[in-house]
Amino acid sequence: MSDGLTPTQVDVAVLGAGIVGTSAGIAARERGFSVVVIDRKEPGSETSYGNAGILSSGSILPLNKPSLWRALPSYLANTSAALRWDPLWVMKNLDWVARFLANAVPSRTRPRAVALHGLIDASLKLHREWIVKAGAPQRIRETGWLKAWRSDGIASAKAEQAFLAEFGIKSELLDRQTISALEPHILPVYKVGLLHSQTASVDSPGAVAKAYAQMFRGLGGEVRQSDIKAIESTGQGSGDHGWRVTLSDGAIAARHVVVALGPWSADILRPLGYRVPLAVERGYHQEFTPNPARSLQRPIHDAEGNFLMTPMENGIRVTSGVELTDRDAPSSYAQLNMVVPLARGVVEFGSAVAEPWRGARPTLPDSLPMIGKAPRHQGLWLAFGNQHIGFTTGPATGSAIAAMIAGETPSFDASAFSPGRYI
Ligand SMILES: Cc1cc2nc3c(=O)[nH]c(=O)nc-3n(C[C@H](O)[C@H](O)[C@H](O)COP(=O)(O)OP(=O)(O)OC[C@H]3O[C@@H](n4cnc5c(N)ncnc54)[C@H](O)[C@@H]3O)c2cc1C
């Protein structure tokens, strides 16, 4: 405990107790480091709380893939449930938009899919191990994830299946009858389905993140609730390095600092001279009272309705598409308002259990996270930018950082995630 004057001294200070930071904390404790994970909120209260809880084996193609070009005209009128954009934000962030689009070409897509496949694979292994160790095995459901088309999506489904198969990722092609057998309580609106059978999901991502934080405490780690104000190098040069983390109620001295602040990560790095091209793809969810006798068995992604619905602990969670605007701009429920009636046309549910939730998917122009050392500072490690799949990839992202701090090689090829590609 800090007295506010003498900083607590640790080996590793992890900034952020989302799924990424909590995972870094666990993996660093497992390697014997003294670790504090700092967050202004309870662990797993922000992006890692409000997501769809899908532990996706097959999300190896990011949003900026070649098919984005075909979809672009449908986004221009700014009325799509899939993607909304704030013209002012686009003007201010033309560089990010141009770089994001430049990655949506075949030659830059396959290498990213290979990199993400390695990260996802490593992370799913950790989730399946940790959720048991954390005493929350009842929260994981090995029922897969159903992507479904209302019109004749057979060509799209087959193309996706063939692509996934190249990576050894299993999926099953379904027709109206087999979809009904799998999801007996939904109306027969879907003509074609693709079941990602190796994908799992959880019934409360926030509760899983909290269980992991509890596991971290059980390993001897400290969780500190405090606002992080700044980080400052205290090293004397030539191999000697150290950091001071200034908090709203004190300070921490650490040999290593891990930045795992999700959509807030770029802010803390700016005073150190790093201009990280991190944008956010905002998204919303709302939860509704289910009819327990007629509920969903698994998450369903409505490919043409552009939404996702999944059974959660507190109700059916409907999540929306992407909104490109400032991280902190006021909420707009236009996309949710479009998709909730569509979801009601698939499965029966009652009134909303709470107000809509808003979150921000942290995304770099190539849709790959940064996992590794800050290029110009010793002992500064970056772990953020996990876009749409950060709940899936959090454990391996955090573990790779802990391995690097310990001088080990991560369990997957992390070279594509090197921070040096942008800063
Ligand atoms: C609608 C939606 C649906 C999604 N669905 C899925 C899904 O199904 N599967 C999947 O894998 N991913 C999904 N994602 C993505 C996933 O949620 C994120 O990529 C992931 O949660 C990011 O985790 P994180 O730890 O990097 O960030 P966060 O969980 O946001 O953690 C960052 C932490 O930093 C803290 N913080 C920030 N600034 C400060 C400060 N100054 N001082 C102290 N603390 C600070 C915050 O309080 C926060 O707890 C979805 C995202 C959205 C928005």
The ligand as a Tripos MOL2 file, in Angstrom:
@<TRIPOS>MOLECULE
LIG
   53    58     1     0     0
SMALL
NO_CHARGES

@<TRIPOS>ATOM
      1 C1        -20.2620   -4.0180  -29.1430 C.3       1 LIG1
      2 C2        -18.9760   -4.8130  -28.9890 C.ar      1 LIG1
      3 C3        -19.0040   -6.1930  -29.1390 C.ar      1 LIG1
      4 C4        -17.8420   -6.9470  -29.0180 C.ar      1 LIG1
      5 N1        -17.8930   -8.3080  -29.0990 N.ar      1 LIG1
      6 C5        -16.7690   -9.0510  -28.9300 C.ar      1 LIG1
      7 C6        -16.8340  -10.4660  -28.9090 C.ar      1 LIG1
      8 O1        -17.8960  -11.0630  -29.0080 O.2       1 LIG1
      9 N2        -15.6790  -11.1680  -28.7920 N.ar      1 LIG1
     10 C7        -14.4770  -10.5460  -28.6640 C.ar      1 LIG1
     11 O2        -13.4620  -11.2310  -28.6030 O.2       1 LIG1
     12 N3        -14.3910   -9.2010  -28.5980 N.ar      1 LIG1
     13 C8        -15.4920   -8.4270  -28.7420 C.ar      1 LIG1
     14 N4        -15.4290   -7.0650  -28.6920 N.ar      1 LIG1
     15 C9        -14.1080   -6.4280  -28.5360 C.3       1 LIG1
     16 C10       -13.5840   -6.4860  -27.1140 C.3       1 LIG1
     17 O3        -14.6090   -6.1600  -26.2030 O.3       1 LIG1
     18 C11       -12.4000   -5.5350  -26.9180 C.3       1 LIG1
     19 O4        -11.4570   -5.6690  -27.9510 O.3       1 LIG1
     20 C12       -11.6930   -5.8360  -25.5870 C.3       1 LIG1
     21 O5        -12.6150   -5.8640  -24.5270 O.3       1 LIG1
     22 C13       -10.6080   -4.8200  -25.2970 C.3       1 LIG1
     23 O6        -10.0770   -5.1480  -24.0280 O.3       1 LIG1
     24 P1         -8.9980   -4.2290  -23.3290 P.3       1 LIG1
     25 O7         -8.5520   -4.8960  -22.1040 O.co2     1 LIG1
     26 O8         -7.9540   -3.8470  -24.3450 O.co2     1 LIG1
     27 O9         -9.8000   -2.8620  -23.0370 O.3       1 LIG1
     28 P2        -10.8350   -2.4980  -21.8520 P.3       1 LIG1
     29 O10       -11.6410   -3.6660  -21.4700 O.co2     1 LIG1
     30 O11       -11.5350   -1.2500  -22.2650 O.co2     1 LIG1
     31 O12        -9.8730   -2.1690  -20.6420 O.3       1 LIG1
     32 C14        -9.1600   -0.9470  -20.5450 C.3       1 LIG1
     33 C15        -9.2400   -0.4920  -19.0970 C.3       1 LIG1
     34 O13        -8.4490    0.6940  -18.9310 O.3       1 LIG1
     35 C16        -9.0620    1.4620  -17.9110 C.3       1 LIG1
     36 N5         -8.5770    2.8500  -18.0050 N.ar      1 LIG1
     37 C17        -8.5630    3.6430  -19.1000 C.ar      1 LIG1
     38 N6         -7.9790    4.8090  -18.8150 N.ar      1 LIG1
     39 C18        -7.6230    4.7730  -17.4960 C.ar      1 LIG1
     40 C19        -6.9750    5.6840  -16.6090 C.ar      1 LIG1
     41 N7         -6.5320    6.8840  -17.0100 N.pl3     1 LIG1
     42 N8         -6.7740    5.2900  -15.3340 N.ar      1 LIG1
     43 C20        -7.1840    4.0760  -14.9070 C.ar      1 LIG1
     44 N9         -7.7800    3.1660  -15.7020 N.ar      1 LIG1
     45 C21        -8.0070    3.5090  -16.9810 C.ar      1 LIG1
     46 C22       -10.5510    1.3350  -18.1870 C.3       1 LIG1
     47 O14       -11.3070    1.6080  -17.0150 O.3       1 LIG1
     48 C23       -10.6620   -0.1120  -18.6530 C.3       1 LIG1
     49 O15       -11.0690   -1.0010  -17.6260 O.3       1 LIG1
     50 C24       -16.5910   -6.2840  -28.7850 C.ar      1 LIG1
     51 C25       -16.5760   -4.8990  -28.5980 C.ar      1 LIG1
     52 C26       -17.7450   -4.1590  -28.6880 C.ar      1 LIG1
     53 C27       -17.7010   -2.6750  -28.4600 C.3       1 LIG1
@<TRIPOS>BOND
     1     1     2 1
     2     2     3 ar
     3     2    52 ar
     4     3     4 ar
     5     4     5 ar
     6     4    50 ar
     7     5     6 ar
     8     6     7 ar
     9     6    13 1
    10     7     8 2
    11     7     9 ar
    12     9    10 ar
    13    10    11 2
    14    10    12 ar
    15    12    13 ar
    16    13    14 ar
    17    14    15 1
    18    14    50 ar
    19    15    16 1
    20    16    17 1
    21    16    18 1
    22    18    19 1
    23    18    20 1
    24    20    21 1
    25    20    22 1
    26    22    23 1
    27    23    24 1
    28    24    25 2
    29    24    26 1
    30    24    27 1
    31    27    28 1
    32    28    29 2
    33    28    30 1
    34    28    31 1
    35    31    32 1
    36    32    33 1
    37    33    34 1
    38    33    48 1
    39    34    35 1
    40    35    36 1
    41    35    46 1
    42    36    37 ar
    43    36    45 ar
    44    37    38 ar
    45    38    39 ar
    46    39    40 ar
    47    39    45 ar
    48    40    41 1
    49    40    42 ar
    50    42    43 ar
    51    43    44 ar
    52    44    45 ar
    53    46    47 1
    54    46    48 1
    55    48    49 1
    56    50    51 ar
    57    51    52 ar
    58    52    53 1
@<TRIPOS>SUBSTRUCTURE
     1 LIG1         1 GROUP 0 **** ****
